[in-house]
Amino acid sequence: MRKTVVITGSTRGIGFGLALRFLERDCNVVLNGTTPESTTTAMAKLQRYSKNAAGVPADISTPEGITHLYEEALRYFGRVDIWINNAGIVNEMRNAWEVDLRSISRILAVNIQGIVNGTIIPYQRMVQQGGGKIFNMEGLGSDGYMQDGMTIYGTTKSAITYFTRSFAHEAIGSSVAVGTLSPGMVVTDMLRSTIIEGSVENMKKKKFFNMMADDVDTVSEFLCSRILSSTAQSPRIKWLTKPGMIGKMLIAPFRKRDLFS
């Protein structure tokens, strides 16, 4: 039976990359963007998969938005097998006390409330239907790493890692798997926004990203395959492992990469 996958924040970046990979594997996919315009634009790129793809605009920072997205997925495809909480926004590269308070509130709403609601509501529905998988996207800060100018964003990702693992522990024995996805460093608009051309510090950062980062297609292919094959109760799917990082460092002098050109 064809599986149905819902991906929040999937009109671009890693979310859109995952949508393509799942469609290539004959899954039904529900795309989600905050606005009708962004959702329609993304759907236009999926014309060859039009029978298996649906676009649903919804503000996932609210319980109402999550509920609407889930119910629309049921209306289109009858059930939800995999729910991926990918949506997230990043603050400008500034010290925490310099970030606009309204911006902080929005980041917390999307990155924390959105994932908390986006775990609880699908979990309740999936228990009723007899099973499913929920994955929450990790990011900078999930492993405790600190980067100046990214305190607010990193705090949200740290919180989500704890929430997901604790939630999964509470859900042991249920028919629903709850886990995390760690894509590592992926060249998306979000990553590009952390680099301001011109400064020496950011040129060093760009050099590091060219050594360690990967493109959306490579990472989404790996994550999609592991998500579909996972049978763990609390899966932790990670692309950039420590051995992988060491390998990239060893071959860096022998390959020239410019992922930002």
C-alpha positions as CSV (number, residue, x, y, z in Angstrom):
1,M,0.0,0.0,0.0
2,R,1.3,3.4,-0.9
3,K,2.4,5.4,2.1
4,T,1.3,9.0,2.8
5,V,3.9,11.5,4.1
6,V,3.2,14.9,5.5
7,I,6.2,17.4,5.6
8,T,5.8,20.7,7.3
9,G,7.7,23.7,5.8
10,S,8.3,21.8,2.6
11,T,8.1,24.4,-0.1
12,R,11.9,24.8,-0.4
13,G,15.1,23.5,1.1
14,I,15.5,20.1,2.7
15,G,11.7,19.8,3.1
16,F,11.1,20.1,-0.6
17,G,14.1,17.8,-1.3
18,L,12.5,15.2,0.9
19,A,9.1,15.6,-0.8
20,L,10.8,14.8,-4.2
21,R,12.5,11.8,-2.8
22,F,9.3,10.3,-1.3
23,L,7.4,10.9,-4.5
24,E,10.1,9.2,-6.5
25,R,9.5,6.2,-4.2
26,D,5.8,6.1,-5.1
27,C,4.6,7.7,-1.8
28,N,1.8,10.2,-1.5
29,V,3.2,13.5,-0.2
30,V,1.5,16.5,1.4
31,L,3.5,19.7,0.9
32,N,3.0,22.5,3.4
33,G,3.8,26.2,3.2
34,T,2.7,29.1,5.4
35,T,1.0,30.9,2.5
36,P,-1.1,29.8,-0.4
37,E,1.4,31.6,-2.7
38,S,4.5,29.6,-1.5
39,T,2.5,26.4,-1.5
40,T,1.2,26.9,-5.1
41,T,4.7,27.8,-6.3
42,A,6.2,24.6,-4.9
43,M,3.4,22.5,-6.2
44,A,4.0,23.8,-9.7
45,K,7.4,22.2,-9.6
46,L,5.8,18.8,-8.9
47,Q,3.6,18.6,-12.0
48,R,4.8,15.1,-13.0
49,Y,3.7,13.8,-9.6
50,S,0.4,15.7,-9.5
51,K,-1.7,12.6,-8.7
52,N,0.4,11.7,-5.6
53,A,1.1,15.2,-4.3
54,A,-1.1,17.8,-2.5
55,G,-0.3,21.2,-1.2
56,V,-1.8,22.5,2.0
57,P,-1.1,26.1,3.3
58,A,-1.2,26.2,7.1
59,D,0.5,28.0,9.9
60,I,2.0,25.1,11.8
61,S,2.8,27.2,14.9
62,T,-0.8,26.8,16.1
63,P,-2.7,23.7,17.0
64,E,-5.4,24.7,14.6
65,G,-2.9,24.8,11.8
66,I,-1.5,21.4,12.6
67,T,-5.1,19.9,12.9
68,H,-6.1,21.5,9.5
69,L,-3.0,20.1,7.8
70,Y,-3.6,16.6,9.2
71,E,-7.3,16.6,8.3
72,E,-6.5,17.8,4.7
73,A,-4.0,15.0,4.4
74,L,-6.8,12.6,5.4
75,R,-9.2,14.2,2.9
76,Y,-6.7,13.8,0.0
77,F,-5.2,10.4,0.8
78,G,-7.2,8.7,3.6
79,R,-4.5,8.3,6.2
80,V,-1.1,9.6,7.3
81,D,1.8,7.1,7.7
82,I,4.7,9.4,8.2
83,W,4.7,13.0,9.6
84,I,7.9,15.1,9.4
85,N,8.2,18.3,11.4
86,N,10.6,20.1,9.2
87,A,9.4,23.7,9.4
88,G,11.7,26.1,11.2
89,I,12.9,29.7,11.0
90,V,16.2,31.3,11.9
91,N,17.0,34.6,13.5
92,E,19.3,37.2,12.0
93,M,23.0,36.7,13.0
94,R,22.9,38.9,16.1
95,N,23.6,38.6,19.8
96,A,20.5,37.4,21.6
97,W,19.9,40.8,23.2
98,E,20.0,42.5,19.8
99,V,17.2,40.3,18.2
100,D,13.8,41.9,18.0
101,L,11.5,40.5,20.6
102,R,8.7,40.0,18.1
103,S,11.1,38.0,16.0
104,I,12.0,35.9,19.0
105,S,8.4,35.2,19.8
106,R,7.8,34.0,16.2
107,I,10.8,31.8,16.2
108,L,9.8,30.1,19.4
109,A,6.2,29.7,18.1
110,V,7.3,27.9,14.9
111,N,10.4,26.1,16.1
112,I,9.1,24.9,19.5
113,Q,5.3,25.2,19.7
114,G,5.0,24.0,16.1
115,I,7.0,20.9,16.7
116,V,5.4,20.2,20.1
117,N,1.9,20.5,18.6
118,G,3.1,18.7,15.5
119,T,4.2,15.7,17.5
120,I,1.2,15.5,20.0
121,I,-1.6,15.9,17.5
122,P,-0.3,13.4,14.8
123,Y,0.6,11.0,17.6
124,Q,-2.9,10.9,19.0
125,R,-4.4,10.4,15.5
126,M,-1.8,7.7,14.6
127,V,-2.5,5.7,17.8
128,Q,-6.1,5.7,16.8
129,Q,-5.3,4.4,13.3
130,G,-3.0,1.7,14.7
131,G,0.5,3.1,13.9
132,G,2.8,5.6,12.1
133,K,6.1,7.4,12.3
134,I,6.8,11.0,13.5
135,F,10.2,12.6,12.9
136,N,11.4,16.0,14.2
137,M,14.2,17.9,12.4
138,E,17.3,18.7,14.4
139,G,19.7,21.5,13.7
140,L,22.4,23.7,15.1
141,G,22.3,23.5,18.9
142,S,20.8,20.0,19.0
143,D,24.1,18.6,20.2
144,G,25.0,21.6,22.4
145,Y,27.2,23.3,19.9
146,M,27.2,27.1,20.3
147,Q,27.6,29.7,17.6
148,D,27.7,33.4,18.3
149,G,24.7,35.1,16.7
150,M,22.6,32.0,16.7
151,T,21.6,31.7,20.3
152,I,17.8,31.9,19.8
153,Y,17.7,29.4,17.0
154,G,20.1,27.0,18.7
155,T,18.0,27.2,21.9
156,T,14.9,26.0,20.0
157,K,16.8,23.1,18.4
158,S,18.3,22.0,21.7
159,A,14.8,22.1,23.3
160,I,13.3,20.0,20.4
161,T,16.0,17.3,20.8
162,Y,15.2,16.9,24.5
163,F,11.4,17.0,23.8
164,T,11.6,14.4,21.1
165,R,13.7,11.9,23.1
166,S,11.6,12.4,26.2
167,F,8.4,12.0,24.3
168,A,9.6,8.9,22.6
169,H,10.5,7.4,26.0
170,E,7.0,8.1,27.3
171,A,5.6,6.5,24.1
172,I,7.6,3.2,24.5
173,G,5.3,0.3,23.7
174,S,2.9,2.3,21.5
175,S,2.3,1.6,17.8
176,V,3.9,5.0,16.8
177,A,7.6,5.6,16.4
178,V,8.9,9.0,17.3
179,G,12.4,10.1,16.3
180,T,14.8,12.7,15.1
181,L,16.4,13.6,11.8
182,S,19.9,15.2,11.8
183,P,20.7,16.4,8.3
184,G,24.1,17.9,9.2
185,M,25.1,21.0,7.2
186,V,23.0,21.4,4.2
187,V,23.4,24.2,1.7
188,T,20.0,25.9,1.9
189,D,18.8,29.5,2.0
190,M,18.9,29.2,5.8
191,L,22.6,28.3,5.8
192,R,23.4,31.0,3.3
193,S,21.8,33.6,5.5
194,T,24.4,32.9,8.2
195,I,27.2,34.1,5.9
196,I,27.7,37.8,5.3
197,E,30.2,38.3,2.5
198,G,33.2,40.4,3.2
199,S,34.2,39.7,6.7
200,V,37.3,37.6,7.4
201,E,35.3,35.5,10.0
202,N,32.6,34.7,7.5
203,M,35.1,33.8,4.8
204,K,36.5,31.2,7.3
205,K,33.0,30.0,8.0
206,K,32.3,29.6,4.2
207,K,35.5,27.6,3.8
208,F,34.4,25.3,6.7
209,F,31.0,24.8,5.1
210,N,32.5,24.0,1.8
211,M,34.5,21.3,3.5
212,M,31.6,19.9,5.7
213,A,28.3,20.7,4.0
214,D,26.4,18.8,1.4
215,D,23.7,19.6,-1.1
216,V,20.0,19.0,-0.6
217,D,19.7,16.1,-3.0
218,T,22.4,14.1,-1.3
219,V,21.1,14.5,2.2
220,S,17.4,14.1,1.3
221,E,18.1,10.9,-0.5
222,F,19.8,9.4,2.5
223,L,17.1,10.6,5.0
224,C,14.2,9.4,2.9
225,S,15.7,5.9,2.5
226,R,16.4,5.6,6.2
227,I,12.9,6.9,7.2
228,L,11.1,4.4,5.0
229,S,13.2,1.4,6.2
230,S,13.3,2.4,9.9
231,T,11.7,-0.1,12.3
232,A,13.0,1.4,15.6
233,Q,10.7,2.8,18.3
234,S,12.8,5.9,18.8
235,P,14.9,6.2,15.6
236,R,17.7,8.8,15.4
237,I,18.7,9.1,11.8
238,K,21.9,11.1,11.3
239,W,23.6,12.0,8.1
240,L,26.9,13.7,9.3
241,T,28.5,11.4,11.8
242,K,31.9,11.8,13.5
243,P,33.6,9.3,11.2
244,G,32.0,11.1,8.3
245,M,33.3,14.5,9.5
246,I,36.8,13.0,9.9
247,G,36.6,11.6,6.3
248,K,35.6,15.0,4.9
249,M,38.6,16.6,6.7
250,L,41.0,14.1,5.3
251,I,39.9,14.5,1.7
252,A,39.4,18.3,1.9
253,P,42.9,19.1,0.6
254,F,42.4,17.0,-2.5
255,R,39.0,18.3,-3.6
256,K,37.9,21.8,-4.5
257,R,34.3,22.7,-3.7
258,D,32.3,25.9,-3.9
259,L,28.8,25.0,-2.8
260,F,27.8,28.7,-2.6
261,S,28.5,29.7,-6.2
